[in-house]
Amino acid sequence: MTWIKTIPLSEASQELLRALESQRTLYPKEYATPVFPSDDGIAGIVGSHSLIPDALYHAFSTFGVLMSSDLPLTRRQHEMITTVVSVTNRCFY
């Protein structure tokens, strides 16, 4: 859950819907289901970008490409790297 204003999926503009769908297609299949889905349909960290659809698309499409199954890292390795970075940065999320 974000602490800033977000746009729920039910109120999303066509631009926001396009940005969400376009970036989602770049993720490997195992990342398709949100770990913590929100009630309004847009998961927390993605929803926090809903006010600026272009920023949402560019930020998350970059991340999607970095998670590509064509690259040599497994999902377990991605999760371990994410955990170490979060601990190092004292990040609760």
C-alpha positions in Angstrom: 0.0 0.0 0.0 1.4 3.4 -1.0 1.2 6.5 1.1 0.8 8.8 -1.9 -2.1 9.4 -4.2 -2.5 6.7 -6.8 -5.0 6.0 -9.6 -7.0 2.9 -9.2 -7.3 0.6 -12.2 -11.1 1.3 -12.3 -10.2 5.0 -13.0 -7.2 4.5 -15.2 -6.9 6.5 -18.4 -6.1 4.8 -21.7 -2.6 6.1 -21.5 -2.1 4.5 -18.1 -3.7 1.2 -19.2 -1.3 1.1 -22.2 1.7 1.8 -20.0 0.7 -1.0 -17.6 0.1 -3.5 -20.3 3.2 -2.6 -22.4 5.7 -2.9 -19.5 4.0 -6.1 -18.2 4.7 -7.9 -21.4 8.5 -7.5 -20.9 8.6 -9.5 -17.7 9.3 -13.3 -17.6 6.2 -15.4 -17.0 7.2 -16.3 -13.4 6.9 -12.6 -12.5 3.3 -12.2 -14.0 1.5 -12.6 -10.7 2.0 -9.8 -8.1 3.2 -11.0 -4.8 1.1 -8.5 -2.9 -1.8 -7.6 -5.2 -3.8 -4.5 -4.2 -7.5 -4.2 -3.9 -7.6 -1.7 -6.8 -5.7 -3.9 -9.2 -2.4 -2.1 -9.4 0.3 -3.4 -7.0 1.8 -0.9 -4.6 5.1 0.1 -6.1 3.7 0.1 -9.7 0.6 2.0 -8.4 2.9 4.7 -6.9 3.9 5.6 -10.5 0.3 5.7 -11.8 0.2 9.5 -11.9 2.9 9.6 -14.5 2.2 6.8 -17.0 5.4 7.5 -19.1 7.6 7.2 -16.0 5.7 4.0 -15.0 6.4 2.5 -18.4 10.1 3.5 -18.6 11.0 2.5 -15.0 9.2 -0.9 -15.0 10.0 -1.8 -18.6 13.7 -1.3 -17.8 13.3 -3.6 -14.8 11.4 -6.1 -16.9 14.3 -6.3 -19.4 16.8 -6.8 -16.6 14.7 -9.8 -15.4 14.7 -11.4 -18.8 15.0 -15.2 -18.9 17.5 -14.7 -21.7 20.0 -13.4 -19.1 22.1 -15.8 -17.0 20.5 -15.1 -13.6 17.7 -17.2 -12.1 14.8 -15.8 -10.2 16.4 -17.1 -7.0 19.5 -15.1 -7.8 17.4 -12.0 -8.6 15.6 -12.3 -5.2 18.9 -12.8 -3.4 20.4 -9.7 -5.0 17.2 -7.7 -4.2 17.3 -8.9 -0.6 21.0 -7.9 -0.1 20.4 -4.5 -1.7 17.3 -3.9 0.4 19.2 -4.8 3.6 22.2 -2.7 2.6 19.9 0.3 2.0 17.8 -0.4 5.2 14.8 -0.6 3.0 11.6 -2.0 4.6 9.9 -2.6 1.3 
